[in-house]
Amino acid sequence: MLDVLFVTPGNAHGIYQDLANDYSAIEPPTWALLLAQSTRAQNFTVGILDANAERLSAAAAVERIQHASPRLVCFVVYGQNVNAGTVGMSGAMEIAELLRSSPPHFPICIIGSYVQALPLKALRDEDSIDFVFTNEGVYALINVLALDSFSPKDLAGIRGIAYRSEDGSPIINPAESIVPQSRMDVDLPGYAWDLLPYEEKPFDLYRSPLWHAEYDTSKRSPYAALQTSLGCNYGCSFCMINIINRDDDDEVGVASNYSKMRFWSPKFVIREFDVLASYGVRTIRIVDEMFLLYKKYYVPLCEILSERDYSSELRMWAYSRVDTVTDPELLKLVRRAGIRWLALGIESASQAVRLEVSKGKFQDVDIRRVIQQIHDADIEVMGNYIVGLPGETHETMRQTLDLSKELCTSGWNMYPAMALPGSELYRDAVARGYHLPESYLGYSFHSYDTIPMRTETLAAAEILSFRDEAFLEYHSDTRFLNRVENRFGVEARLSMREMTKVRLRRRICEGNSD
């Protein structure tokens, strides 16, 4: 019998609509892999069920869970994007509810960003959940698995969880510590790659974003993602990434209260790259929110990677702030290491809007010059923009789109600002009485039910309509298409034509008010 089965839920079509068929990425379950390796290092028997990658129905997932017959079913609901921990709850709850209604009954818990932000609300709303973890859960999970049973009496002594008392009322226990910097290599000792489905070619199940593969579908798989650090030192109001570091027992967690970073050693991370290389994986995402922030960590890693035989074959991408990639020599090193794309959070053309959400640190950086330096280093840019932030107007949204077209990067994302649970925007939206999504899918950037946060002057439907029209305008722009064709070939240009044929339907833009 397994001690714990880690389940990664699906519902790709609900989250992405028709983009799920050919265009959305299929991400590996990074946190399930980390937790599986951590718990089995403590001699627990573990398994992973990736219902998302295998495209399992809820019924098929339940059948697989029942066959595995674990002592504990643990849904890991993070994903690689900031909103994924919330939208992934839709698939998790579909499986959990069906599992609960189908004997035998297994104890069910969740680790993920939504339940970290709103642990008591999650328990009040979802009868199928027995308990949740209030931060990354590494130590709390080990302590839970050491119990003989998962009764309310036993769970009462476990720090870092919220659970149901004997009368059914939700209780949040005192916080458990997160893995400290000094224990990263020891207590989070890598990824349980061998537990992925399809043992011989497990990474063929996963596919990168189309742009990451240089708009070539044949390069999207095999695909993997890994982290060299956890957390972020900044506290942007629209982001909830730091909720993983939560260290209190308040009913509602706000990520900007827990800003901190922890790192694995470069030597340790290289070992994981070597494992992926042995599987033939060359398309890799570095998940860190701030990969190019601290030179003492990323420079040694890039130097070692650049010396690997496989470095010239790598197609990697990583996140960076705009103000940390201004050194041309460092950019050359990054490129030699196999990083061909940098994803930059440009967010808004308006300095006033950036200052509203704590993005003012790079207000004096010449964004145009930075983009040119990156391009000169033979690195492509995924430009990330947000519309609908506090202080936004129709004019500032248009300025952001115009700036993005001027920068003309080979990758482009524009998101409507979302009041994600765990972010300051969520707390502020609740205080202002703004209409928030009533379903988990409402927090998806691409779903039919999407409801972004309104501003003082813009309705949610106006913001969402602008974003969708901007997507089509940018990806149909002749200058952008010429760049894509010159860099990646005529087939890449044709793929843009096909992608823009997929139109997203939006409930609030079909006559319903927000």
C-alpha positions as CSV (number, residue, x, y, z in Angstrom):
1,M,0.0,0.0,0.0
2,L,1.2,3.5,-0.8
3,D,1.5,5.9,2.0
4,V,0.5,8.8,-0.2
5,L,-0.5,9.3,-3.8
6,F,0.1,12.8,-5.2
7,V,-2.6,13.7,-7.7
8,T,-2.2,16.5,-10.3
9,P,-5.7,17.5,-11.5
10,G,-6.7,18.3,-15.0
11,N,-9.6,20.3,-16.7
12,A,-7.5,21.8,-19.5
13,H,-10.4,22.6,-21.7
14,G,-12.3,24.4,-18.9
15,I,-9.2,26.5,-18.2
16,Y,-8.0,27.2,-21.8
17,Q,-11.1,26.6,-23.9
18,D,-10.1,25.5,-27.5
19,L,-6.5,26.6,-26.9
20,A,-6.1,23.4,-24.9
21,N,-6.3,21.3,-28.1
22,D,-3.0,22.4,-29.7
23,Y,-1.7,25.6,-28.1
24,S,-1.6,25.6,-24.3
25,A,1.4,24.0,-22.6
26,I,1.2,20.7,-20.7
27,E,3.4,21.4,-17.7
28,P,5.1,18.7,-15.7
29,P,3.9,18.5,-12.0
30,T,7.0,20.2,-10.5
31,W,5.7,20.4,-6.9
32,A,4.3,16.8,-6.9
33,L,7.7,15.6,-8.0
34,L,9.5,17.6,-5.3
35,L,7.1,16.4,-2.6
36,A,7.3,12.8,-3.8
37,Q,11.1,12.8,-3.6
38,S,11.1,14.6,-0.2
39,T,8.6,12.1,1.4
40,R,10.2,9.0,0.0
41,A,13.6,10.2,1.3
42,Q,11.9,9.7,4.7
43,N,11.1,6.1,3.8
44,F,7.4,6.6,2.9
45,T,6.0,4.8,-0.2
46,V,4.7,7.3,-2.7
47,G,3.2,7.6,-6.2
48,I,2.2,10.3,-8.7
49,L,-1.0,10.4,-10.8
50,D,-0.8,13.2,-13.4
51,A,-4.4,13.4,-14.5
52,N,-3.7,16.6,-16.4
53,A,-0.9,15.1,-18.6
54,E,-2.7,11.9,-19.2
55,R,-5.9,13.8,-20.0
56,L,-7.9,11.5,-17.6
57,S,-11.5,12.1,-16.9
58,A,-12.6,12.4,-13.3
59,A,-14.0,8.9,-13.4
60,A,-10.8,7.4,-14.9
61,A,-8.7,9.3,-12.2
62,V,-10.9,7.9,-9.4
63,E,-10.5,4.4,-10.8
64,R,-6.7,4.8,-10.8
65,I,-6.7,6.2,-7.3
66,Q,-8.8,3.3,-6.0
67,H,-6.5,0.8,-7.7
68,A,-3.5,2.4,-6.0
69,S,-5.3,2.3,-2.6
70,P,-3.1,4.8,-0.8
71,R,-3.4,5.7,2.9
72,L,-3.7,9.4,1.8
73,V,-4.7,11.1,-1.4
74,C,-2.9,14.4,-1.7
75,F,-3.9,16.8,-4.5
76,V,-1.0,19.1,-5.5
77,V,-2.6,22.2,-7.0
78,Y,0.1,24.6,-8.0
79,G,0.8,24.7,-11.7
80,Q,3.5,26.9,-13.3
81,N,1.5,30.2,-13.6
82,V,0.4,32.4,-10.7
83,N,-3.3,31.7,-11.2
84,A,-2.9,28.0,-11.6
85,G,-3.3,27.1,-8.0
86,T,-6.8,28.6,-8.0
87,V,-8.0,27.4,-11.5
88,G,-6.6,23.9,-10.8
89,M,-9.0,23.6,-7.9
90,S,-11.8,23.0,-10.5
91,G,-10.3,19.8,-11.7
92,A,-9.2,18.8,-8.1
93,M,-12.7,19.2,-6.7
94,E,-14.3,17.3,-9.6
95,I,-12.1,14.3,-8.8
96,A,-12.3,14.7,-5.1
97,E,-16.1,14.8,-5.0
98,L,-16.5,11.7,-7.2
99,L,-13.9,9.9,-5.1
100,R,-15.7,10.8,-1.9
101,S,-19.0,9.4,-3.3
102,S,-17.4,6.1,-4.4
103,P,-16.4,3.7,-1.6
104,P,-13.9,3.0,-0.2
105,H,-13.3,6.4,1.3
106,F,-9.8,7.7,1.3
107,P,-8.6,10.7,3.4
108,I,-8.2,13.6,1.0
109,C,-5.9,16.7,1.5
110,I,-4.6,19.5,-0.7
111,I,-1.3,21.3,-1.0
112,G,-1.5,24.4,-3.2
113,S,-1.6,28.1,-3.4
114,Y,-5.4,28.6,-3.2
115,V,-5.7,26.6,0.1
116,Q,-2.6,28.4,1.5
117,A,-4.3,31.7,0.9
118,L,-7.8,30.7,2.0
119,P,-7.5,27.5,4.1
120,L,-10.7,27.9,6.2
121,K,-12.8,29.1,3.2
122,A,-11.6,26.0,1.2
123,L,-12.8,23.7,4.1
124,R,-16.1,25.5,4.4
125,D,-16.8,25.4,0.7
126,E,-15.6,21.9,-0.1
127,D,-17.0,19.0,1.9
128,S,-14.8,16.4,0.2
129,I,-11.6,17.9,1.6
130,D,-10.4,16.5,5.0
131,F,-7.5,18.9,5.6
132,V,-5.2,21.4,3.8
133,F,-1.6,22.6,4.2
134,T,-1.1,26.2,4.9
135,N,2.4,26.6,3.3
136,E,4.6,24.5,1.1
137,G,3.8,21.6,3.4
138,V,7.1,19.7,3.3
139,Y,7.5,19.2,7.1
140,A,3.8,19.1,7.8
141,L,3.3,16.4,5.3
142,I,6.0,14.2,6.8
143,N,4.5,14.7,10.2
144,V,1.0,13.8,8.9
145,L,2.3,10.6,7.2
146,A,3.9,9.5,10.5
147,L,0.4,9.3,12.1
148,D,-1.4,6.0,12.4
149,S,-4.6,7.7,11.4
150,F,-5.8,11.0,10.1
151,S,-8.6,11.6,12.6
152,P,-9.4,15.1,13.9
153,K,-7.8,14.1,17.2
154,D,-4.6,13.1,15.5
155,L,-4.5,16.1,13.2
156,A,-5.0,18.5,16.1
157,G,-1.3,18.1,16.9
158,I,0.1,18.8,13.4
159,R,1.4,22.3,12.7
160,G,0.9,23.9,9.3
161,I,-2.5,22.5,8.4
162,A,-6.2,23.4,8.6
163,Y,-8.6,20.6,9.3
164,R,-12.1,19.7,10.4
165,S,-12.8,19.2,14.0
166,E,-15.0,16.3,15.2
167,D,-18.1,18.5,14.9
168,G,-17.1,19.5,11.3
169,S,-16.0,23.1,11.9
170,P,-12.8,24.1,10.3
171,I,-9.7,24.9,12.5
172,I,-6.4,26.3,11.4
173,N,-3.4,25.1,13.5
174,P,-0.2,27.1,14.3
175,A,2.2,27.5,11.4
176,E,4.9,25.0,10.5
177,S,8.3,26.2,9.3
178,I,9.3,26.2,5.6
179,V,12.5,24.5,4.5
180,P,15.3,26.9,5.4
181,Q,18.1,27.9,3.0
182,S,20.6,25.6,4.9
183,R,18.4,22.5,4.3
184,M,17.3,23.0,0.7
185,D,19.5,20.4,-0.8
186,V,18.7,18.0,2.1
187,D,15.0,18.3,2.7
188,L,13.9,19.0,-0.9
189,P,16.4,16.5,-2.5
190,G,15.3,16.8,-6.1
191,Y,12.6,15.4,-8.3
192,A,11.0,11.9,-8.5
193,W,11.2,11.9,-12.3
194,D,11.0,8.1,-12.3
195,L,7.4,8.3,-11.0
196,L,6.1,10.0,-14.0
197,P,3.9,8.0,-16.4
198,Y,5.4,6.1,-19.3
199,E,8.7,5.1,-17.8
200,E,10.8,5.0,-21.0
201,K,9.7,8.4,-22.4
202,P,7.9,10.2,-19.6
203,F,8.6,13.7,-20.9
204,D,6.9,13.0,-24.2
205,L,3.6,13.6,-22.3
206,Y,4.5,17.2,-21.7
207,R,4.7,20.1,-24.2
208,S,6.2,23.5,-24.0
209,P,4.4,26.7,-25.0
210,L,4.5,27.1,-28.7
211,W,6.8,30.2,-28.6
212,H,9.3,28.4,-26.3
213,A,9.7,25.8,-29.1
214,E,10.4,28.6,-31.6
215,Y,6.9,28.0,-33.1
216,D,8.0,24.5,-34.2
217,T,5.6,21.9,-32.9
218,S,8.3,19.1,-33.2
219,K,10.4,20.9,-30.5
220,R,7.6,21.1,-27.9
221,S,8.2,17.6,-26.5
222,P,10.0,16.1,-24.7
223,Y,9.6,18.9,-22.2
224,A,10.5,19.5,-18.5
225,A,10.5,22.3,-15.9
226,L,12.5,22.7,-12.8
227,Q,13.3,25.3,-10.1
228,T,16.6,26.6,-8.9
229,S,15.0,28.7,-6.1
230,L,11.7,29.3,-4.3
231,G,9.9,32.5,-3.7
232,C,10.6,36.1,-4.6
233,N,12.1,39.1,-2.7
234,Y,9.5,41.5,-4.1
235,G,5.9,42.1,-3.1
236,C,3.9,43.1,-6.2
237,S,0.3,43.5,-5.3
238,F,-1.0,41.5,-8.3
239,C,1.1,38.4,-7.4
240,M,0.6,35.6,-4.9
241,I,3.7,33.6,-5.6
242,N,5.1,34.1,-2.1
243,I,2.0,32.5,-0.4
244,I,4.1,29.3,-0.4
245,N,6.2,30.9,2.3
246,R,3.3,31.5,4.6
247,D,4.3,31.5,8.3
248,D,1.1,32.6,10.2
249,D,-2.3,31.2,11.1
250,D,-4.5,34.0,9.9
251,E,-7.7,33.1,8.1
252,V,-6.6,34.9,5.0
253,G,-3.0,35.0,3.8
254,V,-1.5,37.8,1.7
255,A,1.6,36.8,-0.3
256,S,3.4,40.1,0.0
257,N,3.7,39.5,3.7
258,Y,6.1,36.6,3.1
259,S,8.6,37.9,0.6
260,K,11.7,35.8,0.7
261,M,13.9,33.5,-1.5
262,R,15.6,30.2,-0.9
263,F,18.0,28.5,-3.3
264,W,19.3,25.1,-4.1
265,S,23.1,24.9,-4.7
266,P,24.3,25.2,-8.3
267,K,26.0,21.8,-8.0
268,F,22.7,20.3,-6.9
269,V,20.7,21.9,-9.7
270,I,23.2,20.7,-12.3
271,R,22.6,17.1,-11.2
272,E,18.9,17.6,-12.2
273,F,19.9,19.0,-15.6
274,D,22.1,16.0,-16.2
275,V,19.2,13.7,-15.4
276,L,16.9,15.5,-17.8
277,A,19.7,15.4,-20.5
278,S,20.0,11.6,-20.0
279,Y,16.3,11.4,-20.9
280,G,16.9,13.4,-24.1
281,V,15.1,16.5,-22.8
282,R,16.4,19.7,-24.4
283,T,13.3,22.0,-24.1
284,I,13.3,23.1,-20.4
285,R,11.7,25.8,-18.4
286,I,13.3,27.4,-15.4
287,V,10.3,28.1,-13.2
288,D,11.9,30.6,-10.7
289,E,10.2,33.9,-10.5
290,M,13.6,35.7,-10.3
291,F,16.2,33.5,-11.9
292,L,18.5,36.4,-12.9
293,L,18.6,38.2,-9.6
294,Y,21.5,37.0,-7.5
295,K,24.7,36.5,-9.4
296,K,26.2,34.2,-6.6
297,Y,23.6,31.6,-7.6
298,Y,22.9,32.0,-11.3
299,V,26.4,32.8,-12.6
300,P,28.1,29.5,-11.3
301,L,25.1,27.6,-12.7
302,C,25.3,29.2,-16.1
303,E,29.1,28.7,-16.2
304,I,28.7,25.0,-15.5
305,L,25.9,24.6,-17.9
306,S,27.9,26.3,-20.7
307,E,30.6,23.6,-20.3
308,R,28.1,20.7,-20.7
309,D,28.2,18.8,-24.0
310,Y,24.4,19.3,-24.4
311,S,24.4,23.1,-23.7
312,S,24.3,24.0,-27.4
313,E,21.2,21.9,-27.9
314,L,19.2,23.4,-25.0
315,R,16.2,25.5,-25.6
316,M,15.5,27.0,-22.1
317,W,13.6,30.0,-20.9
318,A,13.7,31.9,-17.6
319,Y,12.1,34.8,-15.9
320,S,13.8,38.1,-15.1
321,R,13.1,41.6,-14.0
322,V,13.9,44.3,-16.6
323,D,16.4,45.9,-14.4
324,T,18.6,42.8,-13.8
325,V,19.5,42.1,-17.5
326,T,21.4,45.3,-18.3
327,D,24.9,43.8,-18.5
328,P,25.8,42.6,-22.0
329,E,28.5,40.2,-20.8
330,L,26.2,38.5,-18.4
331,L,23.7,38.1,-21.2
332,K,26.3,36.4,-23.3
333,L,26.9,33.9,-20.5
334,V,23.2,33.3,-20.1
335,R,23.0,32.5,-23.8
336,R,26.0,30.1,-23.7
337,A,24.2,28.3,-20.9
338,G,21.4,27.4,-23.3
339,I,18.9,30.0,-22.2
340,R,17.4,31.2,-25.5
341,W,14.4,33.1,-24.1
342,L,13.9,35.6,-21.2
343,A,10.4,36.3,-19.9
344,L,10.2,39.9,-18.7
345,G,7.5,41.4,-16.6
346,I,7.1,44.7,-18.4
347,E,3.5,44.9,-17.2
348,S,2.6,48.5,-18.2
349,A,3.8,51.4,-20.3
350,S,2.6,53.7,-17.6
351,Q,5.1,54.5,-14.8
352,A,2.2,55.6,-12.6
353,V,0.4,52.2,-13.0
354,R,3.7,50.3,-12.2
355,L,4.2,52.4,-9.1
356,E,0.7,51.5,-7.9
357,V,1.6,47.8,-7.8
358,S,5.2,48.1,-6.5
359,K,6.8,47.7,-10.0
360,G,8.4,51.1,-9.7
361,K,11.9,49.8,-9.0
362,F,12.8,49.9,-12.7
363,Q,11.2,53.2,-13.4
364,D,14.5,54.7,-14.6
365,V,15.5,51.7,-16.8
366,D,15.3,52.3,-20.6
367,I,13.1,49.3,-21.5
368,R,13.7,49.8,-25.2
369,R,17.5,49.6,-24.7
370,V,17.3,46.6,-22.5
371,I,15.2,44.7,-25.1
372,Q,17.7,45.6,-27.8
373,Q,20.6,44.3,-25.6
374,I,18.9,41.0,-25.1
375,H,18.2,40.7,-28.8
376,D,21.8,41.6,-29.5
377,A,22.9,38.6,-27.3
378,D,20.8,36.3,-29.5
379,I,18.2,35.8,-26.9
380,E,14.5,36.2,-27.6
381,V,12.0,38.0,-25.3
382,M,8.7,36.9,-24.0
383,G,7.1,40.3,-23.1
384,N,4.5,40.0,-20.3
385,Y,2.0,42.8,-19.9
386,I,-1.0,43.4,-17.6
387,V,-4.0,45.6,-18.2
388,G,-6.6,46.6,-15.7
389,L,-4.2,47.3,-12.8
390,P,-5.3,50.0,-10.3
391,G,-5.1,53.4,-12.0
392,E,-5.6,52.0,-15.5
393,T,-7.6,53.9,-18.1
394,H,-8.4,53.2,-21.8
395,E,-5.5,55.5,-22.7
396,T,-2.9,53.7,-20.5
397,M,-4.1,50.3,-21.8
398,R,-3.6,51.5,-25.4
399,Q,-0.2,52.9,-24.5
400,T,0.9,49.5,-23.2
401,L,-0.2,47.8,-26.4
402,D,1.6,50.4,-28.5
403,L,4.8,49.9,-26.4
404,S,4.6,46.2,-26.9
405,K,4.3,46.6,-30.6
406,E,7.2,49.0,-30.7
407,L,9.4,46.5,-28.7
408,C,8.3,43.8,-31.1
409,T,9.4,40.8,-29.1
410,S,9.0,37.3,-30.5
411,G,6.8,36.3,-27.6
412,W,3.9,38.2,-26.2
413,N,1.4,37.8,-23.3
414,M,-1.1,40.2,-22.0
415,Y,-3.2,39.3,-19.0
416,P,-6.2,41.0,-17.5
417,A,-5.4,41.9,-13.9
418,M,-6.9,39.3,-11.6
419,A,-7.6,39.6,-7.9
420,L,-6.0,36.2,-7.2
421,P,-6.5,34.7,-3.8
422,G,-3.4,35.4,-1.8
423,S,-2.6,38.7,-3.5
424,E,-3.0,42.2,-2.2
425,L,-5.4,42.9,-5.1
426,Y,-7.7,40.1,-3.7
427,R,-7.7,41.7,-0.3
428,D,-8.4,45.1,-1.7
429,A,-11.1,43.9,-4.0
430,V,-12.9,42.2,-1.2
431,A,-12.7,45.4,0.9
432,R,-14.1,47.5,-2.0
433,G,-16.9,45.1,-2.6
434,Y,-15.9,44.3,-6.2
435,H,-17.6,41.4,-8.0
436,L,-15.2,38.5,-7.8
437,P,-15.4,35.1,-9.6
438,E,-17.9,32.7,-8.1
439,S,-16.1,29.7,-9.5
440,Y,-12.4,28.6,-9.7
441,L,-12.5,28.8,-13.5
442,G,-13.4,32.5,-13.2
443,Y,-9.8,33.1,-12.2
444,S,-8.4,31.6,-15.4
445,F,-7.0,34.2,-17.9
446,H,-8.5,32.1,-20.8
447,S,-11.7,30.5,-19.6
448,Y,-15.3,31.3,-20.6
449,D,-16.0,32.3,-17.0
450,T,-13.1,34.7,-16.6
451,I,-13.8,37.8,-14.4
452,P,-10.8,40.1,-14.1
453,M,-10.8,42.8,-11.4
454,R,-12.5,46.0,-12.4
455,T,-10.9,49.4,-11.7
456,E,-12.3,52.7,-10.5
457,T,-13.1,53.7,-14.1
458,L,-13.1,50.4,-16.2
459,A,-15.5,47.5,-16.0
460,A,-14.2,44.0,-16.0
461,A,-15.8,43.3,-19.4
462,E,-14.0,46.4,-20.9
463,I,-10.6,45.2,-19.7
464,L,-11.2,41.7,-20.9
465,S,-12.4,42.8,-24.3
466,F,-9.3,45.0,-24.7
467,R,-7.0,42.2,-23.8
468,D,-8.6,39.8,-26.3
469,E,-8.6,42.4,-29.1
470,A,-5.0,43.3,-28.3
471,F,-4.0,39.6,-28.6
472,L,-5.3,39.5,-32.2
473,E,-3.8,42.9,-33.1
474,Y,-0.3,42.0,-31.9
475,H,-0.2,38.6,-33.4
476,S,-1.5,39.9,-36.7
477,D,0.9,42.8,-36.8
478,T,3.1,42.7,-39.9
479,R,6.3,43.8,-38.1
480,F,5.9,41.0,-35.5
481,L,5.1,38.4,-38.2
482,N,8.2,39.5,-40.2
483,R,10.3,39.1,-37.1
484,V,9.0,35.6,-36.4
485,E,9.5,34.5,-40.0
486,N,13.0,35.9,-40.1
487,R,14.0,34.3,-36.9
488,F,12.2,30.9,-37.2
489,G,11.0,30.5,-40.7
490,V,7.9,30.7,-42.8
491,E,6.2,27.9,-41.0
492,A,6.4,29.9,-37.7
493,R,4.5,32.7,-39.4
494,L,1.9,30.3,-40.7
495,S,1.4,28.9,-37.2
496,M,0.5,32.4,-36.0
497,R,-2.2,32.6,-38.6
498,E,-3.7,29.3,-37.4
499,M,-3.4,30.3,-33.7
500,T,-5.3,33.6,-34.2
501,K,-8.2,31.6,-35.7
502,V,-8.9,30.2,-32.2
503,R,-11.3,32.7,-30.6
504,L,-12.0,32.7,-26.9
505,R,-15.6,33.1,-25.7
506,R,-16.2,35.3,-22.6
507,R,-19.4,35.2,-20.6
508,I,-19.1,38.7,-19.3
509,C,-18.5,40.0,-22.9
510,E,-21.7,38.4,-24.2
511,G,-24.1,40.8,-22.7
512,N,-23.8,39.9,-19.0
513,S,-22.7,42.7,-16.6
514,D,-19.9,42.4,-14.1
